[in-house]
């Protein structure tokens, strides 16, 4: 007997449709409630799906759709902004390449795949509250509507409403002094088309890869004197931000060429990078968190989307195999917390490297050959993350001491 037959999934980004598909595979009817009016909300720039994320997508039947829009990226190349290479960072041997793609495209294909599988998605539904009863939970939305099911799953991102309902003392995101921008430039800079590039420029960090359409997808993490919310950052015009970016990266190649061929209207302005502190409480009663609402690693980790899909699959397994929601949620947290928090720690270390001074960058270039054989060895660094596989068919054991 499953812990639930019906579920409300709050949030239609990446974790939401993935969770609904996994629940449907487990025999649980799930409806997704998305606050935006459509799937392609235009929020976000580029991201990567790592091999472990592709494996989790395969479990829910969404891998082919994502592979169709993703660009294979076999390795990362770190550069110094003067045309010099600091070092290469290949993926662990024997794994398929990561895929680079745009966030809005990923959301679109996940929505399309979920709906093709029979998942219902309701748009324009912003959660404002929830009440539990002995045999269910009711969500209330800002349009006056409501919905009831056996469980409620918060897949509503780093600024989760559900997280606050579960634990009013839950932490909020920390903002950094790195501003996040991105776009696609009308230029194909010289590159290895299977590589992503990470430039530790003279005054800022810059990443890019060249797409099959001969445009260059890029993102920049620009140091700023104080954190800015997305709304604050958008008070400055895109043209002004682009002018500042061009000035900031004027000494760095090929960043200056990429920015010169970027149109202001195409610029995505996201405000400060945010780090989510480790969330102490993932579930209460019939409510639980999944994806960024529970564990939001820095975008620098390259694992945010992949971990979200993994957690969707593991949560569905637990609800499939255990007879009550509380026991299922406890088993889910046991399966996930240690793994995701290790990735969070690694992402924070990568963020710190983006603000290195000139001396530190010079030392990194000097020491990189040794570091690649030791602390930065791809197998040691990324192997445990990217080789992770979930056995969907294996039964989930109840938490220790739980009644069966």
N, C-alpha and C positions, 0 to 999 in steps of 0.2 A: 504494500500500500504506500502510495506517495504521500509526501508531506503536504502537497497542494494539488488541486486540480485546475485552479485559475490564478492568474497573476496580473497585477498592474505594473507596468514598466514605465517609470517616469524618466523621460529624456530620450531623445531620438538622435543623438550624435553617433558615436561609434559603438559604445557599450550597449545602448538600448536595443537596436535591432539585432545585434549579435546575441544578446541575452534572450530575446524573444524567440529567435530561431533555435537556440539551444534548448529552451524550455519546451518548445513545440516538439522537438526531437525526443524529449523525455516524456511526452504525453501530457504536457501541461498547456492549457490554453492561455496565451499571453497577449495582451493588447498594449501597444506602445502609445504614450501620450507625450507629444512634442510641443513645446511652448512656441516655437517659430511657426510661421505660416506654411513652410515648405521644408524639404530635406536639404536642398542646396542653399543654405543660408549665407554662403560666402564668407563664413568666419574661418580664419586660419589660413596658413600658407602650406608649405610642403611638410611631409613627414615620411617616415619609412616604416614598412612592415618587415620585421625580422623573420628568419626562418621559423622560429617557434610560433610567431603569430600566424604565418601561413599554414602551419600544421594545425593550429586551433581552428582556423577558418575552414580547413578541409573537413573537420569533424562536423561542422554545421552546414556544409554544402555551399559555402560562399567563396571558396578559394579561386575557382575558375573566373568568376566575375572580377575579383580583385586583381588576379594576374593579368586580366585583359586591359587594365588601365595603368598597371604599375610598370616602371622601368627597372630592369635588373641592374643592381649595383653590387659589384663583386668586391670592391675594396674602397677604403677611404684613403685619400692622399692629403697629407698635411704639408702646407706650404708657408713660406715666410713673408709673402707680400712683395718680394723683390724678384719673383720668378724662380726662387730656389725652393727645393723640396726638403722638408724636414724629415719626412719618413712616410712609408706606406703602412696601411693597417688593413690587411686582408681579413676576410671572415674565416671562421674555423673551417678546416679542410673537410670536404665531403658533404657540406650542406648546400642547399640551393641558395642563390643570392637573395639578399634583401631586395625589397621593391620600394622605389621612390615614387611618390604620387602626391596629389593635391588633396587636402583634407575634404574640401567640398565634393570632389569627385568620389572619394571613398564613401562619404555619407550617402551620396546619391545611389551608388551601386548596392550598398548594404540595404537601403530602403527598398530598392527595386527587387532585390533577391528575397528579402523577408516577405514582401507582399506577394511575390510569386509562389512562396511556400505556404501562403495562407495566413500570414500574420496581419492583423488589422492595426493600422497606424492612424491615430487621430491628431490633427494639427491644430495649432492655436489653443492648446490646453496647458495653461501655466498653473502648476500646483501651488495652492495657498495653505493647505492644511490636510490633516488625516486623523481619523479616529478609529480605534480598534474596538472590536467586540470579541466575545469568547470564540466565535467561529469565523471571523473575517476582519477585513480592514476596508475603510471607505476613504477614498481620496476626494478632496474638494478642489475645484478649479476656479480661476478668477472670472470665468464667464458665468458662474452660478451653477454649473453642472457638477455632477459627482459620478463616481464609479466604485463598485465594490467587488472584491475578490478575496481569495484565501490569503494571499500575501501581496506585499507592495515592495517593489525593488527600485531603489534609487540609483538610476544611471544618469544622473543630471549634472555630472561634471564637477569641476574644481570648486565652483560656488554653489554646491548642492543645497537645495532646500530640504531634501529628505535627511541629510546628515544632521541638520539642526533639529529636526523633529525627533530623531533617534536620541540625540544627545545635545541639549541646548548649550552645553559648555564645550562643544566640539571646536577644534581650532579652525581658524580661517587661513586662507593662503597668505604667505609672506611674499611681498613684492621686492624684487631686486632693483638695482640701478642700471640694469641692462634693458634697453628698449628693443622691441622685436619688430622687424619689418620684413617684407618679402614681396616678390613679383616675378614675372617672367619677362626677360629682356629679348628684344628682337635682334639677337646676335647669337652665333654659335662660336664661342671662344675655343681656341685649340684645347683639346681634351681627349682623354680616353673615355669613350662613351659608357663604359661599364664602371666608372669611378665617380664617387662623390668627392668634392674638394673642400678642404677646411683651411681657410687662410687666416693665420694669426698676423693680422696687419699691424702697421705702425701704431694706429690709434683705435683699432676695433677688430672684431672677429667677423668673418664673412664666409658663408658656405654656398656652394653651387653645384649643379650638374647640368649637362647639356641634354636636352630632350630629343626624342626622335624627330620632332618637327623643326629642329634646328633653332629652337629658342632655348635660352639659358634660364633655368629655374634657380632662384637665389633667395637667400635669407641673410639678414644682418642682425647682429646683436650689438647695438650701439651704446657705449657707456654714456650715462647721463648723470647730472649732478644730484638728481633725486628721482624716486620712483614716480611713475605716471600711470594712472588708470587708463584703460582704453578710451574712455570718454574724454579725459584730459588730453591725451595725445591727439585725439581727433579734433580738438579745438584749433590745432595748427593745421594749415592746409597741406594737402599731399604735395603740392608743388614746393612748399617751403621745406618740408621734411626731405624731399628728394634733393633739393639744393644743399641741405646740410649733409646728407649722406655723400653726395659727390665731393663736397669739400673735405669731409672726414677721410674718405678713402682715395683722395687724389694721388697719393704716393704709392698706392698698392695695385699690383697687377695680378689678375686681369680685372679686379674689382672696379677700377675706374672706367674700363671699357664697357663692362656690363651695365653699370649705372648710367653711362652716357646714352645707352640704347634702351633705357627703361622709360616708359611713358608715365607721367604723374598719375593719370587716371587709373593705371594698373596697380599702383602701389597699395599694399595692404598694411595698415597701421594698427598694431595690436597693443601698444602700450608696453609696460614693463613685463619682463618674464616673471612668472610667479612660481614659487616653490610651495608645495603643500606639506606642512609638517605631518609626521606620522599620526594617523587617526587612531585614537585609543579605543573607540567603540564603533564596531562595524554593524551591529545589529541590535535590535530590541523588539521583543514580542514578535509580531508578524512583519516587521520591516527590516530591510537589509540593504547594504550598499554594494555597488559593483563598479568597476572601472575607476575613473579619476575621482569620483566622489569618495572612494575608500582609499585609493592609493594613486597619487598623481606624481609620477617621477618627472624630473626636469625633462624638457624636450631634448636636452643634450644627451640623454640616455639612449635615444632611438628606440625606446621600448614601450612608450605610453599606450599606443594603439594595440600592440601585440599583447601586453599584459591585460588590457581590458577584455580582449576576446578570450584569452585563457581563463580569466575569472568568470566570464559568462558561462563557459563550458563546465567549469568545476562547480559553480553554483547549481546549474541544472542537474548535474550528476547527483549532488547531495539531496536536492529536493526530490529527485526520482527515487532514491534508494532508502531514505530515512523517513520514519513515520510521523514526525511532527516538525513544524517549521523551526522551532528553537534548536532542536538537535541537528537539523540540516544546516542551519546557519553556523552553528558552532563547528561542525565538521568542515564546512567551507572555509571558515577563517583559519582553522588549523592547517588546511591544505595550502593556503595562499600567503599568510602574513609574512613568514620568514623570507620567502622567495621575493616578494615584491619590495620588501624593505631593503634587501641587499641591492636591488636595482636603484632604489631611491638614493641610497648612499653613494653609489657609483656616479649617478647623474649629478649629484651635488659637487662631487670632486671635479667633474668635467666643466661645470659652470665656473668654478673657481679659476680654472686654467684660462678662461676667456678674458680675464682681466689682468693677465700677467704683464709685468713691466718689461722693458727692453732687455735688461740683464737676464731675467728669467727665461725669456724667449731664446736668447743666445745660448744659455746653458741647456735648454731643452734640445735645441738643434745639435749641440755638441754631444749630448748624452743619448740621443734617440737610438743609435744602433745598439747600445747596451740595453736600454730600456725595452726595446722590442724583443730581446731575448730573455728578459726577466720579468719585470713588473707589468709591462705592456704586452707580453706575449698574447697573441689573439686567443689561443686555446685557453689559457689561464683566465684571461679577462672576460671573454665573451662566450667561451665554450659552455659553461654551466647555464648561461641564459639561453643561448640559441639552440642548444641540443635538447632542450626540454620538450617532452612529448606527454600528452594526456591520453591515457587508455580509457576511451569512452565506455567500453564494455565491462571494465573491471568494476565490481561492486564497491561502494563506499562504506567503510567501516564506521560505526557510530563513535562519537567521542567517548573517551575512556570514562567509565562509570555511568554512561547513559543507559536508560532502559530501552530494550529492543522490542 
